[in-house]
């Protein structure tokens, strides 16, 4: 006999294995070995979250009550999958080209990146999904109860509720851990996808095992099984035609519209060609999942005592036959179904809530405030996702408690389906009909939502629970035409079919009429053309006017969303493709468009558009753009694009040449300036040395005066020596005649020393450090590296013009290399000068307090090059910032 | 008429065939919907069709749909354009 404790132990072990699988997959993906993660098999298996605990346990109960009708729930998705060429192919292509993060994002993006539509769809999804999550919690707790009852301990309400809480907390932990680890630019979760693929196999194997046991072990073979079916209470075909058609429609539409299905179908899709395989492989999966449902139901009806809950036959039949191992496998199957559904649902919902509700509110609350800390938006998103995951599960749990966890809950599955299906008309209209408008979509969605709420959702709480008994019987305020189960006085239909029919008809009608009589904004029309014609041209989306936004402002904004390192890498890549060095590419409309799309992958289209819009000031779409897109001769556009690509290359070369030329001109000017500067620098000390030595030679001085004058002469010679040393050092470095010494040492000690030499902390400037991050061993020429640090700190002391100067020394890891950033809080260096400061003889301003000849940074650069590292100016940090890329810990080749 | 350039005919046929397979891909869900609706025409109740027959029919249709989809996926696969380079990362 399986004791309850063993069961709990097995369940925990299973969860631990899932953690392991998810963790391993994340690691592999992070290291770039994720090839097998991207196989069509994993994609197909991940789609199986369609089969929840409701279908795992409930399908058998459904079959025991109403015969073959259960199969409609699987036939709808089968038709959608085998017809992938129609809708799914289009959705996946749009999802990839527009970087869609959720179904709310798709609708919002299609209708002019509208925030309000995002909110409507998000709310609809949360309301419709919550009962469904409650259903999963219920099924897991019930299956625990079956085992504890079999072990002799009958579970009461309290134990059930306790188990539900534990399960909810466990699921929240798993989801937060793997669902919000990072803010991926395309919102994919390799660990979770892998874990649900494993769960898909477990639940299929479990149901097949029980089915095979029932058919061959109990009934005695397929032929006998069919005979038994015909002798059972569900022997004959008695199918209500409207339910048959209605349920196939609802399940097919829900298959696309359910937030969790959209997540795995579109968002997590890594390759469009996977649809091709999934088009037949997933129907096969569904086929196998439903193959043994009726046999299990019939055998259960024969074997089990009257009044046994048919929803749990999958568990109770093996238990009653003494097959504890099989029951255990079956339990794991049900457990898998419930957990994978809840995990993906909560991720999808939390993405929607954070991108479409929390973020717009946060942004409008913080509008115009100066504090733009790198990564602040990103941390808001991650935190709001974590909180919304917990909130969604709490809602599910509350719903489970309030509804009492009885059979009322089982009926909610289809009600929940029909709720999300309200998105279906707008979705289809959005991707097939260019005339669909935002106003029409919002009106249609709200109408469908209202009709569904009135006819299906509110009555599902029970007669008299929310809608009064009188209103159910005679309509609200005695208006018979508004009776929840007989709108417009049409009586006698199946309530579910009635609700679905009216909500769909009214929803579609209002959407259609609203679209026809409203006029879309330019952005809506552009997006509409992009979505509907996604296969014709994937280029030419909403073009930003060559704008006033500076590259540095854009970088600051991107850093807020993506975090410092990722944003800098993105900008660096872009600058490189334009043939420029550094972090700031030219702001072309192409670049802004690409950037917006990249950001949309993290925060959704509406928010990304709004944030970029704030910077570029003004509308993105011009009449010319509209004409270009609407132009029948899109081929001309295509051709000119190709020409553009060719000329872009030449432009790149030209730009590089122009840059070089500018640099040369500036350098020659600076060289002249330097020559006069250096003669000045040499002459000043010389003059004072000469005049003071003349005074000394002529005598007639007191001893005190002699000492004073000699001191001045000494100081001036020191200054001369220092200047000559610098010049010598630079020429030695530049000619590669320097000998480097390999040394081992701790970075923290090195920085300590540099700070001390450069005047210490406090004393006019505060130095902020992260000492724990600096604690690692370096293998390089430490004296030379220290020289660079000292130079940077001294520079900050000299040039930082803030009231209370502050220098932040930050150690990090970028692209596998250790970097040390020196960031002060002064005004920084102007964009035009950022290229120049590392050149010899350059000094940004003629500040006399500089006291050097402008050789410091040039020496730093030479040193870093010799060491195999790098030093560069880091724009967009709110002050002057230098990044030192430390050399790799390899032995130095002495040059 | 077509004898002069056999190679051209061969290529032409392949392209033509591919087009028709796409038509089939579009038609499969429609075929499926029709086949699945047929049971609604059956006589109901105790003198009608038994559920064992219904099950065999429904699952039979299911297998046919899967087989058709698998067949199409073999043919259509090759002409799917690879994703635009900008999207590959």
Interface residues (C-beta under 8 A of the other chain):
Chain A: X67 X68 X71 X75 X78 X79 X80 X81 X82 X83 X84 X85 X86 X96 X97 X226 X227 X229 X230 X234 X235 X236 X237 X238 X239 X241 X244 X245 X248 X271 X272 X273 X276 X277 X279 X280 X283 X284 X287 X291 X294 X538 X594
Chain B: X22 X25 X26 X28 X29 X30 X32 X33 X36 X37 X39 X40 X42 X44 X45 X46 X48 X49 X50 X51 X52 X53 X54 X55 X56 X58 X59 X62 X63 X65 X66 X67 X68 X69 X70 X72 X73 X76 X77 X80 X83 X84 X86 X87
